[in-house]
């Protein structure tokens, strides 16, 4: 399998205590008792785990364009990304295309391995010099790495995990692994590995 690139950094997380407070209202119990209740209800859909909607997470995710196309199918979230026009063009113009070390570093920082040839980078560089953003976008390989701030609820993240943990694109498993490692309440979410049913 070819190597791939994805990285996840937690920027912020909020809403756990308000979510428990809302759950306490629903159960007509004290908020202090709700962490145990929350863990019991987290895996029960059909409205039982709607408190997860109040827990919000902000992640900085760096991944290739072809992965982001799939991530965009999850609409109950928002994303803010680097600007191809401003960020990439400015960085490209700073690259000395006659210096192999300069070119190699730029490619390593901005593309998945083996996703962009030097020739393609030269074409993109020429378009940047001409401030031709349309040509840049046309020639940009799918392996171009873009960082986006992805904001979602725990409920949305739960759906992502359930739908993508066995996906054939390895980025999804790695995204889930890294995300579960950095969030505050992973016990409220499904695990990376699907649990096997055992005979009773």
N, C-alpha and C positions, 0 to 999 in steps of 0.2 A: 504494500500500500504506500502511495506517495505521502510525504509529510504534509501536514496541514497546520494552519495557524488560527488560534482563537484565544483571547484572554478576557477575563472578567474581573473587574474591580468594583467592590461595593462603594458607592459614593455616600449613600445615606439610607436610613430606614426609619419608618415612623408608624405609629398607629396601634401598637400592641396594647397598651393600656386602655385607650379608648375602645378598641375592639372588645376587650374583656368587659369593660363597663357596659357596652351595648348587649353583650351576651348575658350579663347579670340581670339587666332589665328584662330580657326575654325569659329568663329562668326564674325571675323574682327571687334571686339569691344575692349574697354579698359578693362583691367583685373579687375579694381575696380568695374565694373558692373556685374562681373561674379557670385558672391555668390547667387544672386537672380536667375540667369539663371540656375546655378547648381542645386538649389532646384527644379526647374521646370522640369529639364531633368532627375534627378536621378532615377525616377521610370519608365522611358521610355527606353525599351530595343531596340534591333535592331540597335545598334550602337550609339544611341542618348546619352547614359550614359557611353560611353567608357572612359570618364575622370576618372571614379571611379577606373580604372585599375592602375592609377598613384598614388593613395592614398594607402599607405602601413601601415600595422598594425602588431605589434608583441605582442602576448599574452602568458603569462605563464598560462597553463591550467593543473589542477590536476584532474584526472578522472580515473575511473577503466578501466582495459584492454578491457573489452567487449565494452565500449563506443568508445575507441580509434580505435577499428576495424572498426566501422562505420565511424568515422571521417576520416579514411584513404581513404575512397572512394572519398573525395574531393581532387583532384590531383593538382589543380592550386594553390598550397600552398606548403610550406616546413615546416618540423618539426624536431626539435632536442630534444632528450629525455634523461632522466636519464638512465644510464647503469645498466641493471639487474645484469650483471656479477660483476661490480666493486662496485656500490653503495649498492645494496641490500645485496650482500654477506658480505661486510664489516659491514653493520649495523646488519645483522643477527648474526655474530660472536660476536658482543658486547652484545647480549642479554643473560642474565642468565636464562636459561629455568627452573631452580629450584625456581625462584622468581616470584610468580604470578603477582606482581605489574609490574615487568619488562616485562613480557609476555603481560599483558593487555595493557600497554602503546604502545608497539611495534605494536600490532594488531590494536589499535585505530588509530595510525599514518599512517599505511600502507595498511589497508584493509577497504573496505566498511563494515558497520555493518552486522554481521551474514554471512560473505562470506568466513571466514576461521576458522576452528576449531583448538583447541590447538594441537590436534593430527597431523593435517596436517602441522601446523607450526613446530612441532618437526621433522617431516620427512624432511621438507625443511632445517631446522637447521642442521640436520645430513648430508645432502648433501653438505651444505655450509662448514661444517668442513672437508669434504673430497674433497673440491674444485671441486665438480661434478656439473658443470654448466648445463649440459643437464638434469640431474634429477631435479635440482631446477626449470628449465623452465617447465618441464613436470608436476611438482606438484603445481606450482604456480596457485592459484585460479584466476578466471576471475575478481573477485572483488579486485584484487591487484591494488593499486592506483599508477599511474605513472604521473610525471610532465613532460610536453613537452613545449618547446617554439614553438609556432605556428605562422608562418609568412604568411600573406595573404594580398591581396588587398581588398579594399572596395567592388569591383565587386564580388570577391569570397565570401566575407561575405554576400553580398546581396543574392547570390544563396543559401547559407547555410540557411539563414533565410526563404526564400521562400519555400525551400524544407523540412525544418525540424521543423518549428514552430508548426505544428500540429502532430508531430510524437508521437507515443504511448510511446516511451522511454522518461520519464520525464526529463532526463538529458539535452535533446536538448532544451527544453523550458527554463530551468534554465541557460544553457550556453548562449542563446540568451539574456535573461533578464540581466544577469550580464555583458555581453559584451556591450550591448547598454547603460548600466549605466556608463561605464568607458571610452568610446571612445569620441573623440572631436567633431565629426559631425554626431550624430545619426539621424538628420533630413534628411540626404541623403540616409537613409536606410529604408526598410519596418519596420513597427511596429511589435511587438510580436503578437498582435492580428490581425487576418485577417479582413479587412474592409468589412462590408456587403454592398452589392449593394442596393441602395435605389431607389425607384420608382421616375421617373422624372415627 
